[in-house]
Amino acid sequence: MKAFDRFENRLWSRRQWLGALGGCTMTGLTVPAWAQPVSAAAEEAKAPPLPPLGSALDVPRIELIGGGVFEPGATQGKPLLVYWWASTCPFCAQQSPV
């Protein structure tokens, strides 16, 4: 009976250890959720309002990937479509496969 008690104590200790480890793991997984920045809606509310549709915007001079330079004056009075994408964006990769 003594050997059984020792086995039970060791098993109980292992259960406690696994429970504590599981609790720490769950805490570690949920803390980053608390540390997240303010929601996207709150961030969007802080953004300045969009300019009126059809209004002229100041476009900066932009260095192009191929080595050239985009001069905004070349498009004066013409519509300009700016296609903004990121190589790490899954939606962008689907819309613009290389």
C-alpha positions in Angstrom: 0.0 0.0 0.0 2.9 2.3 0.7 4.2 2.0 -2.9 0.8 2.8 -4.2 0.6 6.0 -2.0 3.9 7.1 -3.3 2.8 6.6 -6.8 -0.4 8.5 -6.2 1.5 11.4 -4.6 3.9 11.5 -7.6 0.9 11.3 -10.0 -0.9 14.1 -8.2 2.2 16.2 -8.3 2.5 15.6 -12.0 -1.2 16.6 -12.5 -0.6 19.8 -10.5 2.5 20.6 -12.6 0.7 20.0 -15.9 -2.3 22.1 -14.7 0.0 24.9 -13.8 1.9 24.6 -17.1 -1.4 24.6 -19.0 -2.6 27.7 -17.0 0.6 29.5 -17.8 0.3 28.6 -21.5 -3.3 29.9 -21.6 -2.2 33.1 -19.9 0.6 33.5 -22.3 -1.8 33.1 -25.2 -4.3 35.6 -23.9 -2.0 38.3 -22.7 -1.0 39.4 -26.2 -4.7 39.8 -27.0 -5.0 42.3 -24.1 -1.9 44.1 -25.3 -3.3 44.7 -28.8 -3.6 48.3 -29.9 -6.9 50.0 -30.1 -9.4 48.5 -32.5 -9.3 49.4 -36.2 -12.5 51.3 -35.9 -11.1 53.5 -33.2 -7.9 54.1 -35.2 -10.1 55.0 -38.3 -12.1 57.5 -36.2 -8.8 59.3 -35.5 -7.9 59.6 -39.2 -8.4 62.9 -41.0 -11.4 63.0 -43.3 -11.1 61.9 -46.9 -10.8 64.7 -49.4 -13.9 65.4 -51.6 -14.2 63.1 -54.6 -12.6 64.7 -57.7 -10.5 67.2 -55.7 -6.9 67.7 -56.6 -4.3 66.2 -54.2 -0.7 67.0 -53.8 1.3 64.0 -55.1 4.9 63.8 -54.0 7.8 63.1 -56.4 8.3 59.3 -56.2 11.4 57.2 -57.1 10.2 54.2 -59.1 11.4 50.6 -58.6 13.0 50.5 -62.1 15.2 53.5 -61.2 13.2 56.3 -62.8 11.3 59.1 -61.1 7.6 59.9 -61.2 7.0 63.6 -61.7 3.5 64.6 -60.5 3.5 67.6 -62.9 3.4 65.2 -65.8 -0.2 64.2 -64.9 -1.4 67.7 -64.3 -5.1 67.9 -65.1 -5.3 64.1 -65.8 -6.8 61.4 -63.5 -4.2 59.5 -61.6 -4.8 56.0 -60.1 -2.4 55.1 -57.3 -2.3 51.3 -56.9 -1.0 50.6 -53.4 0.0 47.1 -52.5 2.4 45.1 -50.2 4.2 41.9 -51.0 3.2 40.5 -47.6 -0.5 41.2 -48.1 -2.4 38.0 -49.1 -5.2 39.9 -50.7 -2.7 41.9 -52.8 -0.9 38.7 -53.8 -4.2 37.3 -55.0 -5.1 40.5 -56.9 -1.7 41.0 -58.5 0.1 37.7 -58.9 3.7 38.2 -60.1 
